[in-house]
Amino acid sequence: MPSAPRLLLLSALLALLAGCASWGSDDWREPQVHLVEIETVKARLLQQEFVLHLRIDNPNDSRLFIRSLNYTLWLNDLRLAEDEVSVWRSVGGHARRTFKVTARTNLWQHLKPLAKLLKSGQPLQYRLQGELETGLLIHRDLHLSRSGEIIPGDFIPE
């Protein structure tokens, strides 16, 4: 191969690599993920179904594409639910969007420890941990970790 075309090809390749390197290093700020609400849909003996309402705040200029969510839901030390959900949503630049994810669990296997926790009258600690997989060409994962307290007396009718 003559040296002029080889030099031209090498220059073009270096220019493309420089463009790719600067593309991912702009002023990208990490979007915030919030657990807004946990809604009870069905509470049967063998299976419980909840809807997790998640809000994404995107502080960036570009649209954020969300592909999937991997999550684990804990109540004290009991793992209640663990799932990977395909989401395929997008959040515009400088925008916020709320979306719903269905979580199913089976409390039957945790019945004795859960009954003991409820009888104690102590507040229960819940923890939602997860990872949102984002991006179409450039992948960035967002980590989600939210926790709080549930007071058992608030859910038991008098």
Secondary structure, DSSP 4 states (H G I P E B T S, - for coil): --HHHHHHHHHHHHHHHHHHHHHTTSS--PPEEEEEEEEEEEE-SS-EEEEEEEEEEE-SSS-EEEEEEEEEEEETTEEEEEEEEEEEEEE-TTEEEEEEEEEEE-GGGGHHHHHHHHHH-PPEEEEEEEEEEE-SSS-EEEEEEEEEEE-GGGTS--
